[in-house]
Amino acid sequence: MNRTGVVKDERYLKHDPGAYHPESPRRLEVIYEMLKQEDMAGNFSNITPEPAQEEHLLWVHSDSLVKIVASTAGKPSYSLDPDTSTSPGSYEAALLAAGGTCKAISMVMDGTLDNAFALIRPPGHHAEKNRAMGFCLFNNVAVGARYAQEICGAERVVIIDWDLHHGNGTQHIFEHDPSVLYFSTHQYPYYPGSGSFQEVGQGQGEGYTVNVPLSTGYGDAEYVAIYQNILRPIVLEFRPDLVLVSAGFDIYEGDPLGGMRVTSQGFAGLARSILNMAQEACGGKMVACLEGGYNLQGLRDGVRAVLREMAGKEETSLGEIMDRANQGSLEEILKTSQRVHGRYWKSLQG
């Protein structure tokens, strides 16, 4: 059994972007209810979040963005972009989302916990240095990566993003930085429009952005095979001190915003793949942050499957999942990934 922590707090429910908005408080309510079930209760350490400090936000965001989001506190409704609105409690929730991520990272880095899942909202990976967008106010995983480096002694951090949508904010914040490796699988072309194979980082960070854009229809077997054949060799070559995951559940087969076919078993397989590589690279130090996921059943069941892998309650067979892959579509993606990213990673060179 692993010592697995979960960040949860009722104050996250006070962020309400409006009636009929897909990123609703109900997303966390169904997850928190699931954690009370008999087979889940008592298996996880609760992590009570603390608000992120302004100086920590300023590691990745501009002063102007922090001030704009802060100015929404207590206001009935404020639109930051066409998809992204706030309510009176949104600023507090956003501070607690970034701060909860940092607290989970601190407890994993100091050995109090083996791994952790920050069950937080609002999500973060679309938030740019200067701009809130795509349901995101602050970039939780980016703040967490810098916190790990500045406060917890990590030198190299990998951020793995399996959300349906490309994490434009995370990529842009770190694209010049060789100490933070960003890996993303995502539906493409799709919102927000970034994440092509050609985007590999810039300057000293060239090669440390690894995008694997996917057309619709990829399922459990193809996803796990991509992570095993492309991500795993890169992570073991990079040797991070910490593995962070932007865990979006909108690649679920029934998600209203997506076109992928991942099931709860696929999420378990992705978690198992990442946990295994984290164990080899950095003693298992892994923290996941909740991003998207808008089918409530898929979100609940996916988070449950990931948590059971993290806690060591289950150990999914990756080989059995990969045996079901559509070899035609998979082979093309693997060949292109190896050609593009093999320029930077010896482990991918044939």
C-alpha positions as CSV (number, residue, x, y, z in Angstrom):
1,M,0.0,0.0,0.0
2,N,1.1,3.5,-0.8
3,R,0.6,6.6,1.3
4,T,-1.6,8.5,-1.1
5,G,-3.0,12.0,-0.3
6,V,-6.0,13.8,-1.7
7,V,-6.5,17.5,-1.7
8,K,-10.2,18.3,-1.1
9,D,-12.0,21.3,0.3
10,E,-15.6,22.5,0.1
11,R,-14.4,26.0,-0.8
12,Y,-13.6,24.8,-4.3
13,L,-17.4,24.5,-4.8
14,K,-17.8,28.2,-4.3
15,H,-16.3,28.8,-7.8
16,D,-19.4,29.0,-10.0
17,P,-18.8,30.1,-13.6
18,G,-22.6,30.2,-14.2
19,A,-25.7,28.1,-15.0
20,Y,-25.2,25.4,-17.6
21,H,-21.4,25.9,-17.7
22,P,-19.7,22.5,-18.1
23,E,-17.1,23.3,-15.4
24,S,-19.6,23.2,-12.6
25,P,-19.2,22.6,-8.8
26,R,-21.0,19.3,-9.4
27,R,-17.8,17.9,-10.9
28,L,-16.1,17.9,-7.5
29,E,-19.3,17.0,-5.6
30,V,-19.5,13.6,-7.4
31,I,-15.8,12.9,-6.8
32,Y,-16.0,13.8,-3.1
33,E,-19.1,11.6,-2.8
34,M,-17.2,8.7,-4.4
35,L,-14.4,9.1,-1.8
36,K,-17.0,8.3,0.9
37,Q,-17.8,4.9,-0.6
38,E,-16.9,1.8,1.5
39,D,-14.1,0.7,-0.8
40,M,-12.5,4.2,-0.8
41,A,-13.0,5.7,2.6
42,G,-10.0,5.5,4.9
43,N,-7.5,4.7,2.2
44,F,-6.3,8.3,1.6
45,S,-4.7,11.1,3.7
46,N,-6.7,14.3,3.4
47,I,-4.7,17.4,2.5
48,T,-6.2,20.6,3.6
49,P,-5.1,23.3,1.1
50,E,-3.7,26.7,2.0
51,P,-4.0,29.7,-0.3
52,A,-1.1,30.2,-2.7
53,Q,1.2,33.1,-1.8
54,E,1.3,35.9,-4.3
55,E,5.0,35.5,-4.8
56,H,4.5,31.9,-5.8
57,L,1.9,32.9,-8.4
58,L,4.3,35.5,-9.8
59,W,6.8,32.8,-10.6
60,V,4.6,31.9,-13.6
61,H,2.1,34.7,-14.0
62,S,2.3,38.5,-14.5
63,D,1.4,40.9,-11.8
64,S,-1.4,42.3,-14.0
65,L,-3.1,38.8,-14.2
66,V,-2.9,38.2,-10.5
67,K,-4.4,41.7,-9.8
68,I,-7.2,41.1,-12.4
69,V,-8.3,37.8,-10.8
70,A,-7.9,39.3,-7.3
71,S,-10.2,42.1,-8.3
72,T,-13.1,39.7,-8.9
73,A,-13.3,38.6,-5.3
74,G,-16.8,39.2,-3.9
75,K,-18.2,40.4,-7.2
76,P,-21.3,38.6,-8.5
77,S,-20.0,37.8,-11.9
78,Y,-17.0,38.8,-14.0
79,S,-16.1,37.6,-17.5
80,L,-12.4,37.0,-18.1
81,D,-12.9,35.6,-21.6
82,P,-15.9,34.1,-23.4
83,D,-15.5,30.7,-21.7
84,T,-14.1,31.9,-18.3
85,S,-16.2,33.7,-15.7
86,T,-15.9,34.2,-11.9
87,S,-18.3,34.3,-9.0
88,P,-17.8,35.8,-5.5
89,G,-15.8,32.8,-4.3
90,S,-13.7,32.2,-7.4
91,Y,-10.6,34.1,-6.4
92,E,-10.4,32.2,-3.1
93,A,-10.9,28.9,-4.9
94,A,-8.2,29.7,-7.4
95,L,-5.7,30.5,-4.6
96,L,-6.6,27.3,-2.9
97,A,-6.3,25.3,-6.1
98,A,-2.7,26.5,-6.7
99,G,-1.9,26.4,-3.0
100,G,-3.4,22.9,-2.6
101,T,-1.2,21.7,-5.5
102,C,1.8,23.1,-3.8
103,K,1.0,21.6,-0.4
104,A,0.6,18.2,-2.0
105,I,3.9,18.5,-3.8
106,S,5.6,19.6,-0.5
107,M,4.3,16.5,1.3
108,V,5.4,14.1,-1.5
109,M,8.8,15.7,-1.8
110,D,9.5,15.6,1.9
111,G,8.4,11.9,2.1
112,T,5.3,12.4,4.2
113,L,3.3,10.9,1.3
114,D,4.3,8.6,-1.6
115,N,2.0,10.4,-4.1
116,A,-1.1,12.7,-4.1
117,F,-4.0,13.8,-6.2
118,A,-5.1,17.4,-6.0
119,L,-8.9,17.2,-6.5
120,I,-9.3,20.9,-7.1
121,R,-11.0,23.5,-9.3
122,P,-10.9,25.8,-11.2
123,P,-8.6,23.8,-13.5
124,G,-5.4,25.4,-14.7
125,H,-3.5,24.3,-17.8
126,H,-4.9,26.8,-20.2
127,A,-4.0,29.8,-18.0
128,E,-1.2,31.8,-19.7
129,K,1.4,34.0,-18.0
130,N,-0.8,37.1,-18.8
131,R,-4.2,35.6,-19.4
132,A,-7.0,33.5,-17.8
133,M,-8.7,31.4,-20.4
134,G,-10.4,28.1,-21.1
135,F,-12.1,27.8,-17.7
136,C,-8.7,28.4,-16.0
137,L,-7.7,31.3,-13.7
138,F,-4.2,30.3,-12.5
139,N,-2.0,27.6,-13.9
140,N,-2.0,25.2,-10.9
141,V,0.5,22.7,-12.3
142,A,2.9,25.4,-13.5
143,V,2.9,27.1,-10.1
144,G,3.4,23.6,-8.5
145,A,6.4,22.9,-10.8
146,R,8.1,26.1,-9.8
147,Y,7.3,25.5,-6.2
148,A,8.9,22.1,-6.3
149,Q,12.1,23.7,-7.7
150,E,12.2,26.9,-5.6
151,I,11.0,25.5,-2.3
152,C,11.4,21.7,-2.4
153,G,14.8,21.2,-4.0
154,A,13.7,19.6,-7.3
155,E,16.0,20.3,-10.2
156,R,14.0,18.7,-13.0
157,V,10.3,18.3,-13.2
158,V,8.2,16.5,-15.8
159,I,4.6,17.6,-16.5
160,I,2.4,15.0,-18.2
161,D,-0.9,16.3,-19.7
162,W,-3.5,13.7,-20.8
163,D,-6.4,16.2,-20.9
164,L,-8.4,16.3,-24.1
165,H,-7.3,19.8,-24.8
166,H,-3.7,21.0,-25.2
167,G,-2.2,22.8,-22.2
168,N,-1.2,25.9,-24.1
169,G,-0.5,27.8,-20.9
170,T,1.8,25.2,-19.4
171,Q,3.7,24.8,-22.7
172,H,4.2,28.5,-23.1
173,I,5.3,29.1,-19.5
174,F,8.1,26.5,-19.8
175,E,8.9,26.3,-23.5
176,H,12.3,28.1,-23.0
177,D,13.2,26.0,-19.9
178,P,15.1,22.7,-20.1
179,S,14.5,22.0,-16.4
180,V,10.8,21.4,-17.0
181,L,9.7,18.8,-19.6
182,Y,6.2,19.2,-20.9
183,F,4.5,16.1,-22.5
184,S,1.0,16.3,-23.9
185,T,-1.4,14.0,-25.8
186,H,-4.5,15.9,-27.0
187,Q,-7.2,16.0,-29.6
188,Y,-5.9,18.0,-32.6
189,P,-6.9,20.3,-34.3
190,Y,-9.2,21.4,-31.5
191,Y,-9.4,24.1,-28.8
192,P,-7.1,26.0,-28.1
193,G,-5.4,25.4,-31.4
194,S,-1.9,24.8,-30.2
195,G,0.0,21.5,-29.7
196,S,1.3,20.5,-33.1
197,F,4.2,18.1,-33.6
198,Q,6.3,21.1,-34.7
199,E,6.0,22.8,-31.3
200,V,9.1,21.4,-29.5
201,G,10.2,24.3,-27.3
202,Q,12.4,27.2,-28.0
203,G,16.0,28.3,-27.3
204,Q,17.5,26.3,-24.5
205,G,14.2,24.6,-24.1
206,E,14.1,23.1,-27.6
207,G,13.3,19.4,-27.3
208,Y,11.7,19.7,-23.9
209,T,8.2,20.2,-25.2
210,V,6.9,16.9,-26.5
211,N,3.5,17.1,-28.2
212,V,1.7,14.0,-29.5
213,P,-1.4,15.4,-31.3
214,L,-4.2,12.9,-32.0
215,S,-7.2,12.7,-34.2
216,T,-10.5,11.6,-32.6
217,G,-11.2,7.9,-31.8
218,Y,-8.2,6.9,-29.7
219,G,-9.0,4.6,-26.8
220,D,-7.4,2.8,-23.9
221,A,-5.0,0.6,-25.8
222,E,-3.6,3.4,-28.1
223,Y,-3.2,5.8,-25.2
224,V,-1.3,3.3,-23.0
225,A,0.9,2.3,-25.9
226,I,1.8,5.9,-26.7
227,Y,2.7,6.5,-23.0
228,Q,4.8,3.3,-22.8
229,N,6.6,3.7,-26.2
230,I,7.1,7.5,-26.3
231,L,6.8,9.0,-22.9
232,R,8.4,6.3,-20.8
233,P,11.8,6.3,-22.6
234,I,11.9,10.1,-22.5
235,V,11.1,10.3,-18.8
236,L,13.7,7.7,-17.9
237,E,16.3,9.6,-20.0
238,F,15.3,13.0,-18.5
239,R,15.4,11.6,-14.9
240,P,13.0,14.0,-13.2
241,D,13.0,14.6,-9.5
242,L,9.2,14.8,-9.6
243,V,6.4,13.8,-11.9
244,L,3.3,16.0,-12.2
245,V,0.2,15.1,-14.1
246,S,-2.4,17.4,-15.6
247,A,-5.2,14.8,-15.3
248,G,-8.2,15.7,-17.5
249,F,-11.0,13.2,-17.8
250,D,-12.5,14.6,-21.0
251,I,-10.8,11.9,-23.0
252,Y,-13.5,9.6,-21.6
253,E,-15.6,7.9,-24.2
254,G,-18.8,9.7,-23.3
255,D,-17.5,13.2,-22.6
256,P,-19.7,15.9,-24.2
257,L,-16.7,18.0,-25.3
258,G,-14.5,15.3,-26.7
259,G,-14.1,12.6,-29.3
260,M,-11.9,10.1,-27.6
261,R,-12.8,6.6,-26.3
262,V,-10.9,6.1,-23.1
263,T,-12.7,4.1,-20.3
264,S,-12.1,3.9,-16.6
265,Q,-9.7,0.9,-17.4
266,G,-7.8,3.2,-19.7
267,F,-7.4,5.8,-17.0
268,A,-6.1,3.1,-14.6
269,G,-3.6,2.1,-17.3
270,L,-2.4,5.6,-17.8
271,A,-2.0,6.0,-14.1
272,R,-0.1,2.7,-13.8
273,S,2.2,3.6,-16.7
274,I,3.1,6.9,-15.1
275,L,3.4,5.4,-11.6
276,N,5.8,2.8,-12.9
277,M,8.0,5.3,-14.7
278,A,7.9,7.6,-11.7
279,Q,9.1,4.7,-9.5
280,E,12.1,4.1,-11.8
281,A,12.9,7.8,-12.2
282,C,12.3,9.4,-8.8
283,G,11.2,6.9,-6.3
284,G,7.6,7.2,-7.2
285,K,7.2,10.9,-6.4
286,M,4.1,11.8,-8.4
287,V,1.3,14.4,-7.9
288,A,-1.8,14.6,-10.2
289,C,-3.9,17.8,-10.6
290,L,-7.5,17.7,-11.8
291,E,-8.1,19.5,-15.1
292,G,-11.1,18.8,-17.3
293,G,-13.8,16.1,-17.5
294,Y,-17.4,16.9,-18.1
295,N,-19.3,13.6,-18.1
296,L,-19.9,13.2,-14.4
297,Q,-19.9,9.4,-14.4
298,G,-16.8,9.2,-16.5
299,L,-15.1,11.8,-14.2
300,R,-16.1,10.0,-11.0
301,D,-15.1,6.5,-12.3
302,G,-11.9,7.8,-13.9
303,V,-10.7,9.5,-10.8
304,R,-11.6,6.4,-8.7
305,A,-9.6,4.2,-11.1
306,V,-6.6,6.5,-10.9
307,L,-6.7,6.7,-7.1
308,R,-6.9,2.9,-6.7
309,E,-3.7,2.6,-8.8
310,M,-2.0,5.3,-6.9
311,A,-2.8,3.7,-3.5
312,G,-1.7,0.3,-4.7
313,K,-5.2,-1.2,-4.4
314,E,-5.0,-2.2,-8.1
315,E,-2.2,-2.9,-10.5
316,T,-3.5,-2.9,-14.1
317,S,-1.8,-5.1,-16.7
318,L,-0.4,-2.7,-19.3
319,G,0.3,-5.5,-21.7
320,E,-3.3,-6.8,-21.7
321,I,-4.5,-3.3,-22.5
322,M,-2.0,-2.7,-25.3
323,D,-2.8,-6.0,-27.0
324,R,-6.1,-4.5,-28.1
325,A,-4.6,-1.5,-29.9
326,N,-5.5,-0.5,-33.5
327,Q,-2.1,-1.0,-35.0
328,G,-2.7,1.0,-38.1
329,S,-3.5,4.3,-36.4
330,L,-1.0,3.6,-33.6
331,E,1.9,2.9,-35.8
332,E,1.6,6.2,-37.7
333,I,1.6,8.2,-34.4
334,L,4.6,6.2,-33.0
335,K,6.6,6.7,-36.2
336,T,6.0,10.4,-36.4
337,S,6.7,10.9,-32.7
338,Q,10.0,9.0,-33.0
339,R,11.0,11.0,-36.1
340,V,10.2,14.4,-34.5
341,H,11.2,13.8,-30.9
342,G,14.0,11.4,-31.7
343,R,16.1,14.4,-32.8
344,Y,16.3,15.3,-29.1
345,W,16.0,12.0,-27.2
346,K,18.5,9.2,-27.8
347,S,16.0,6.7,-26.3
348,L,13.7,7.2,-29.2
349,Q,16.3,6.8,-31.9
350,G,15.8,3.5,-33.8
